Amino acid sequence: MFTTAQGGAIDPTNLTRAFTTLLRSAGLRRIRFHDLRHSTATLLVEQGVELVVIKELLSHAHIGVTATVYAHVRIRLQREALTALGNALNRP
């Protein structure tokens, strides 16, 4: 949760405006602030963090939500792991 300097809730419109300004200043393409959640979770999955930990960090009510949303990352990592295993087994 983000708050104002006075401790109140940030107006989502103000957050979006400030975030868009930061992106523009940095020369980055426009993304939604919410996309940062997905980026964070994807990076955590790729680093091997347990789904239950990611679920808690994202405040998902059920692990199934986390598993479903980030299944594509896990599938890609599984493919990469199997390729690495295959390469190791094929070495002389």
N, C-alpha and C positions, 0 to 999 in steps of 0.2 A: 504494500500500500504506500502510495506517495501522498505527501501532505504539503500544504503551502507553508511558508515561513511562519505563519501564525498558528499552524497546527490543524487547520481545517482541510476538508477534502478538496482535491484539485478538480476543477471543472474539466470534464473530458475534452471539451472544445479547446480550452486553453492548452491542455497537454498536447493535443494533436497539432495545434498551431505551432507550439514551441518545438515539437519534434520535427515537423516539416521544415521549419527554419533551420534547425541544426543539420538536417540531411542536405538541404540546399547549400548551406555554407561549406559543408564538407565535400560537395560535389558528388554526392551519392544519389542513386535513384530513389524515387519515392516509394516507401513501404508503409504499411500500417504499424502503429505502435504494437498492436497485438501480435504481429509477425515475429517480434522479438521473443515471445514465449515459445513459438515453434522452433525458432533458431536455437534457443537455449536448450530445449528438450532434445532436439536432434543432436546437438553437440554432446550432451550428456549420454545419450544412447550410444553414440559413436565412441565415447570414452569408456564404455562398459559399465556405466552406473546402472544399478538394478532398477527395473521399472517401478517397483514399489516406492523407491526413494524419489524418483521423478514424479510419480503420482502425488506424493505428499507435497513436493515443492510446488507443483502446479495447482494444488488443491482440487484435484479431480476426486469426485465422490467414489468412483469405482475404478479399479485397476483395468477393467475392460476398456474403458475410454482411452486410457493412456496406451494400452497395447494396440488398440485398433488404429488410433491416429498415427502412431509411430511404427506400425508394422512394416511399412515400406523400407524404413531404415534398417530394421532388424533383418529383413530378407536380404537386403544388399550386403550387410555385414556377414550373413551366413554364407552367401555366395563367395564372397572374398575369402572367408575362412576355408571353404572347401577347395577353392582354387589354390590357396597357399598349401593346403594339405596335399593336394594332387601334385603340385610342383615338388614338394619335399619327397614324396614317394617315388617320383620319377627321376630323382637325381642319382647319378652313378655312385 
